Amino acid sequence: MHQLLQLVNDFVGSDRKDEWRWVLDGSGKFTVRSIKEHLVLHRYSIPEYVHRWNNWVPKKVGILTWRANLDRLPTRCALARRNINVPNVLCPMCGEAQETTEHIL
């Protein structure tokens, strides 16, 4: 309640009509260029590892290795990290180590 009152007390209103403003461009108007520049500056980066696709292996093998390189296989540890209820993160085959991508492969 204290935080809410503090926010309300700091509010400064105006008589102007409400309007939409695009904050990524100085003019306040949306442009495709401004969103592209923002994405290039903040989202896109050169990955540390570039997966090389091989047409000689089956697609499912290529996808498996790609997901393994990104640590995106649904191992017990990965599922637990994503807040999925996993009763035990130990490997069901050996029972000695946590089931991670490295352990499986």
N, C-alpha and C positions, 0 to 999 in steps of 0.2 A: 504494500500500500504506500509505503514511504517513497519507493522508486517511482510509482505512478504519479504521485503528487509532485515529485521533483520534475518529472517530464512535463506535466501540465503547467507548472509554474514557469518553466523555461520556454514555453511556446509563445511565439510572436505571430499574431495573425495579420492579415492585410485585407483590404477591400477589393483587391484584384480578383478577377475570375480565374478559377482553377484551369490549368492547362497541362498537357503532356509535354515533357521535355526530354530529349535524348541526351544523356550526360556524356556520351562518348564522342560527341561532336560539338565544337564551339558554337555552332549556330543553333543548337538545340533541336535540330531536325534529324530524323533517322536517314542514314544513307548506307547502302551496301558497302561502300568503301570504308566507312568508319567501323563497321562490324568486322570486316576482313582484317583491317589493321589491328584491331583489338585482339582478334584470334591469333594472328601471327605473333604479336608481341607477348601474349600471355598463355597461350595454349600449346601452340606448336613448338616442338623442340626436336632437335635431331636425336633419335634414340641411341642409346649406348650400343645396342646390338641390333643389327638388321637381319631378320630371318631370310635366308635364301631358300626360295621354293625350288623343289626338284621335281620335274615332270616324270621322272622315272619311278618314283615311289607312289603308292596309292594316295589319293587325296586324304583319306582318314589318317594315314600315318603322318603326312605333312601337317595336318591340323593338330594332331596330338603333340608333335614336337614343338610346334608354334606355341600352343597353350602351355606346354611344359616350360619353355623358355621364359614365358611371361608369368610363371607360377600361378596359372589359372586352372589347374586341374582340381576337380572336386575331392581333394584328399580330406581326411578327417580333420587335420589341423587347419586347412583352408576353410572348411565349413564352420569350424568352431570360431575362427577369426571373424566370420561373417554373422556371428550370433545365431547360428543354427544349432539346435540342441543335438549334440553328439555325446552319447554316454561315455565314450572312452576314445582318446586320441591315439592310443597305441595301435600299432600295425596288427591286423587280425591274423596275419600269416606267422610272424615271428613272436609278437607280443613283447618285444624287448625295446623297440624304438618307436618314436612318434611317426605316424603315417604322414610323411611329407612327400613332395614331388621327388626330391633327391633320394629319399629312402626307397620309393617305389621303383624308380628307374635305375 
